Amino acid sequence: MSVDRNKLALKLKEMYPEIVQHGLDLALCFDDKKDAWVVELSKGLHKLTTHIERKDAEACLEGVQCIYFGVQVGQFVKNFEASG
């Protein structure tokens, strides 16, 4: 299955509504060397870069949540709220 960047971004925002609720910017690009999607969340001076494996991105588009990514989003929100 080929993963479309825009569809993946929309799906991540749908599955993890805190991205939209907290006004986080979401950027995605595919890293061929890692065979994974590099995901950057940012808000102001705060930035988090993580990745989603290709198979996890495919599963995400099928409605399966990426637990690792969800934890990363939650931690990012907690960090920027604590410092802001």
N, C-alpha and C positions, 0 to 999 in steps of 0.2 A: 504494500500500500504506500502510495506517495502522500506525503503530508504537505499541505498547503500552509504557508506561514500565516496568512490572514485568518484562515479557518482555525488554526491552532490557537492563535491569539484570542479569537472570539470565544473559543471553547474554554480556555483557561480562565477568562474573565467570567464566564458563566458558572464554571465549577467552583471558582474561588472568588466570590463576590466582594471580598474585602479589598481586592485589587481596585475595583471601581469605587467602593465605599470610601476608601482612604485616598482616592485620587492619585494612585500610583501610576507611573508611566511604565509600560511594558514594551520591551524590544526583543525581537527574536531573530536569530540567524543560525543557519545550519553549518556545523563544523565538520567537514568531510574527514579530517584526521581523527576526530573523536567519535565520528558516526553518531553525533548527538546534536540536539538543539541547544544552543547557548541562549539563556534567558537572562535579561537584565531588567531588574525592577529598580526604579528610582523615584525619589521625591525630594526636591530641593538638593541639598548637598549629600543626601543619603543614597547609597547605591549598593545593590546586591547583584552579583553575577553567579549564576548556577547553571546547571544543565539538565536536560531531560533526554534520556536515551531514546533512540529512534523507536524501539518497540513500545516504550512507555508513551511516547507522543501518539503513536498509532492507536494504542489502547485508549488514550485520553479522548481522541476523536470519536471513539465508539462508546464513550460515556463512563469509562473506568478512571477513577481519580488516581492521580499520582501522589501517593502518600508522602514521599520524600519532598516533592515540590510544595505540597500543602504545608508541611512543617516549615520549609524555608520561607514561604510567604508569611506565615504566622509569626515567625521569629523576626522577620524584617519589620513588620507592622509594630511589634512590641518594642523593638530597638528605636525606631524613629519616634514613636510616641513618648518613650521614656526620656529621650534627649530633647524633645521639642517643647 
